[in-house]
Each structure stands twice: as structure tokens, then as C-alpha cells.
Amino acid sequence: MNDLFDLTGRTAVVTGAKRGIGLAMAEALAAAGADIVGVSATLSPAESEVRSRVEAHGQRFHGYAVDFADRGAVLSFAETVVTEHGPIDILVNNAGTIRRAPAAEHALADWDHVLDVNLSSQFALTQALGRGMLERGLGKVIFTASLLSFQGGITVPGYAASKSGIAGLTKALANEWTARGVNVNAIAPGYIATDNTQALQDDPDRSRSILERIPAGRWGRADDLGGATVFLASRASDYVSGVTLPVDGGWLGR
Ligand SMILES: NC(=O)c1ccc[n+]([C@@H]2O[C@H](COP(=O)([O-])OP(=O)(O)OC[C@H]3O[C@@H](n4cnc5c(N)ncnc54)[C@H](OP(=O)(O)O)[C@@H]3O)[C@@H](O)[C@H]2O)c1
């Protein structure tokens, strides 16, 4: 039974691996046996928390700093990954950013930045690494979506558009790639206590009203995402594709 979730011998690329949800996802994949190629805007190749945690599970870690707002840098990172780490089995597209301002005043530069980082670069990287998966007829792609793949949110129009785009992209890629051995799915985290949600955690009214709606009765932790990540990266999910899986303490059921 446990073999269903075994990732021994697999290599996973995890974006946004330096902290928060990506760090927890990288650690969960390593605990299941995968080697990790981690990347984020400011990740030190030499020393990092994610490196320590992955290596503590006896797995190899390679780290890169890449700005996902820079399309050229993303494409060159993809080439480096293919050249230096060979076939990639698992791609976790998790790097993401958020800019908060009411829609009427929302700076177009913020809109462009969020769409570039959260959506366009993820397509560019998935296309580049997905080609190798399609050639081998084997691969697992996991996007980090959001509750705002289903809902509109408040004062985050670019973020909501990008995450709704991720849900659509997940289905579009799944339609083309599943029959060729590549599963494409997304995880939609609920309200998770990370830097990304610091502004909400710091606002007593928003924080309380969010908590009141979560059936689990608590905000999520980054490590709450580990199980779904390993599931979607492993043989256990071979007949699952095109899905955006909420891991939200029951939020969407309310
Ligand atoms: N927290 C939540 O409640 C929640 C809910 C739903 C969805 N999500 C999504 O989950 C993902 C991870 O978020 P998080 O909560 O873990 O946030 P976080 O703690 O702010 O971490 C974000 C990660 O993304 C990386 N990143 C941001 N901008 C980047 C850029 N321009 N280029 C490369 N990497 C960049 C960061 O890199 P550095 O560390 O180098 O800065 C960091 O590693 C995001 O896609 C987010 O939208 C979060």
C-alpha cells in the first residue's frame, strides 16, 4: 500500500521552495523519497532551510535563485534544469506573489507583475519541462492554485485572475497531456499562515471573519499541504488529472 506513495528515484522541481508552502511541499516530497531541485527569487544555492530539511531526509538538493517576473530567466533556468538534472519526474509550480489594492486604483504594473509570476511564467516553465515528460510518457505536474481559483477575493483582482487562470490551465494541459502519461493537477490551499497572508493575519477583523468560516476551526499550516502534494506526485494519483483539489479545512463547503 505504501508503495503507492513512494517517490524513490524521482526528481522534483519545486518553485517558491525557500519558504512557506513550497518549503513544506519540498520537504514532504523528500520524505517520500524524491530528490529536489528548488528555486525561488532569492534562494541561496549554497545554504537554505529547504536544503537542510531535504538533506535531513537523505535526499539530494540543488538550489537556484530565479526571478519569475523575468521570462528569459525562467526559460534559461528550464534549460539548466534539463542539462544538469536530466529528466524531471515531478514539477510543482508553487512560486507566487500577491499585490493588494482596490480594483479601481490597482496599478497596472502590479497586475502585470502578478500575472507574469503567477501564471505566464508557470506556463513557460511547464511547457519547457513538460516536453521531456511527454517524450518519456511519464510526469506529474502540480500547480498551486487558491481559493481564488473559485472565488473573487477582495482587493486582489490580479491575484484572483491569475489563480483562476491556473485552474483553467490545469484543465487545458490535462486534456492534452493525460493520455500521454503526464498528469496535471492543482492544489488550492485555504487560508494558510505564511508571509503571503501576513496582511490578513495582522487585520483583526479579517482574521476573525476568516477563522469563523473555516470548519476545521483553525488557519492552515504549510505542512497541511504535504499529503496532497505527495498524492498528486505519486502513482496513487495515476487516474487523477485536471483537478483543482482544495486543501482548505472545509472552507469551500460553507
Ligand atoms: N498562504 C496562503 O494562504 C495561500 C493560499 C492559497 C494559495 N497560496 C499560494 O501558494 C503559493 C506559495 O505561497 P506562500 O503562502 O507559501 O507564500 P510565501 O511564503 O510568500 O512564499 C512565496 C514563495 O514564492 C516565491 N516567489 C515570489 N515571487 C517570486 C518571483 N518573482 N520569482 C521567483 N519566486 C518568487 C518566494 O521566493 P523568495 O522566498 O525567494 O522571496 C517564496 O519562496 C503561492 O502561489 C500562493 O499564491 C497561498
The ligand as an ORCA input file, in Angstrom:
! r2SCAN-3c Opt
* xyz 0 1
  N      -0.706     31.269      2.114
  C      -1.910     31.045      1.650
  O      -2.906     31.140      2.386
  C      -2.115     30.667      0.226
  C      -3.395     30.346     -0.167
  C      -3.626     29.975     -1.479
  C      -2.590     29.923     -2.378
  N      -1.337     30.254     -1.983
  C      -0.284     30.165     -2.981
  O       0.719     29.305     -2.503
  C       1.957     29.636     -3.117
  C       3.013     29.818     -2.054
  O       2.599     30.879     -1.218
  P       3.068     31.023      0.304
  O       1.861     31.237      1.095
  O       3.994     29.955      0.660
  O       3.800     32.424      0.178
  P       5.221     32.945      0.625
  O       5.550     32.442      1.998
  O       5.147     34.404      0.369
  O       6.247     32.248     -0.395
  C       6.201     32.555     -1.760
  C       7.330     31.854     -2.475
  O       7.259     32.227     -3.861
  C       8.479     32.801     -4.253
  N       8.317     33.900     -5.190
  C       7.546     35.016     -5.047
  N       7.755     35.851     -6.071
  C       8.689     35.260     -6.877
  C       9.347     35.636     -8.072
  N       9.112     36.820     -8.650
  N      10.247     34.787     -8.597
  C      10.518     33.602     -8.003
  N       9.945     33.197     -6.861
  C       9.041     34.033     -6.308
  C       9.118     33.340     -2.986
  O      10.506     33.453     -3.206
  P      11.517     34.105     -2.121
  O      11.353     33.284     -0.869
  O      12.863     33.936     -2.719
  O      11.098     35.516     -1.934
  C       8.686     32.303     -1.957
  O       9.602     31.239     -1.928
  C       1.693     30.899     -3.946
  O       1.454     30.543     -5.293
  C       0.422     31.444     -3.302
  O      -0.302     32.236     -4.177
  C      -1.064     30.625     -0.695
*
